[in-house]
Amino acid sequence: MDDFGWVIALFVLLVIGIVVVLVLNIGKSKKIAEQSEQDLAQLVNSLSPEKRTAFMLQVNSVRKDPTTAVLLALFLGGLGAHKFYLGQTGAGIVYLLFCWTSIPAWIALIEVFGLSSKVADYNQLKAQEFYRMYSSYA
């Protein structure tokens, strides 16, 4: 019976740890999202008024949410769901191929800590691509 109590205590600690990581990363992702919005506003303001709407439509169609990426990594990271979400299909397939080893799940738990900034970088890269496209038109 003592062994069973030890397992339950370990499980409870693991769940508490996951919840703490989730809460911390959601707060971090909100700050990163706010900074990303400010950067996007600067790009939009530098475009002519007739190009702003089309630019924003395209940016919003490819934009990814940091909270969604963190949740996918926490709960489906062993299957590579967060990789597929960010358009990294090759890495997602590798995660799927090795999901039976549980190694991708452990890697995904580690990736959770830096995932918000990866999503912000992805969003910024896409916004820059569209900005270059719209600013090059005469």
N, C-alpha and C positions, 0 to 999 in steps of 0.2 A: 504494500500500500504506500510505503514511503517513496518508492520509485515513481508511482503514478502521480503523486503530489508534486514531485520535482519536475515532471514533464509538463504538468499544468502551469506551474509557476514560470517555466521557461517560455511556454506558449504565450502567457499573459504578458510577459516582458517583451516578447517579440511584437505582439500586437500593439502595445503601448509605444514601442520604438517606431513602428511604421506610422502610427497616428501622429506622433511628434514630427517626424520627417515630412509627412504630408502637410501638416499645418504650417511648418516653417517654409516649405517650398511654395505653398500657395501664396503666402505673404510676399515672398521674394518675387514670385512671378507677377504679382500685381504691380510691384515697384518697377520691374523691368518693362511691363506693358505700358505703364505711364510714360516712361522715358521713350519708348518706341513711338508712342502717339505724338510726343513732342517733336521727334525727329521727322515723322511723317508729315506733320503740320508744316514744318519748314519747307519740305519738298513741295507740298501742295501750293503753298503761298508763292513759291517761285515760278509756278506755271501760269500760263495765261488762263483767264477765266473759262474760256471755251474748252480747254483741255483738262481742267480739273475733274470734271464729272467722270469722264472716260477713264482717267488715271485712277481715281478712287474706286470705280467699279472693278477694274482689273486687279488692283491691289487687294481689295476686300475678297475677291473670289479665290485668291491663293493664300491668304493670311491664315496662320495657324495659331491656336490658343495655347499658351504655356501651361495652363492648368489642365487642359485635356491631355497634353503630352505627358505631364507628370503622373496623372491618374492612369494613363495607359501603361506607362513604364512600371508603376507599382503593381498593378493588378494583372496585366497581360504582357509584361516585359519579357518573360521567358519565351514567349512566342514571337517577340519582335514587333508587337503592335505599334510601339512608339516609333520604330524605325520606318515602318510602312507609312505612318501618319506624316512623317517629315520628308517623305519622298525618297528615302534611302532603301530602295527595294532590294538591292544586293545584300546589304547588311541584314535586312529583315528575313531574307531567305536563309542566310547563314544561321540566324537565330532559330528559325523553324527547323532546320536540319539537325541542330544540336540541342533542341529543347528537351529531349529525353535524358540528357545528362544533368540538367538543372544548372549548368554553368551559365547559360544566357540569363537565367532569372537572377542569379547573383550579380552578374555584370549590370543588368538593368537596375537593380537596387543601388548600385554604386553610381550609375549614370543619372539617377534622379537628382542628385545634388547639383549637377551642372546643366540639366536639361532646359531650365528656364532661359539661360543665356544662349543655348543653342537655338532655341525657338526664336528668340529675339534676333539672333544673327540671320536665321533663315528669312524671317519677315523683312529685315533690313535689306538683305541681298535682293529679294524679289522686288521690293519697292525701288531700289536703285536701278534694277534692270528696266523696269517700266518707266522710271524717270528719264533714263537715258534715251529710251525709245520716244517718249513724248517731247523731250526737250530738243531732240535732233530734228523734228519736223519744223519746217519753216512756217 
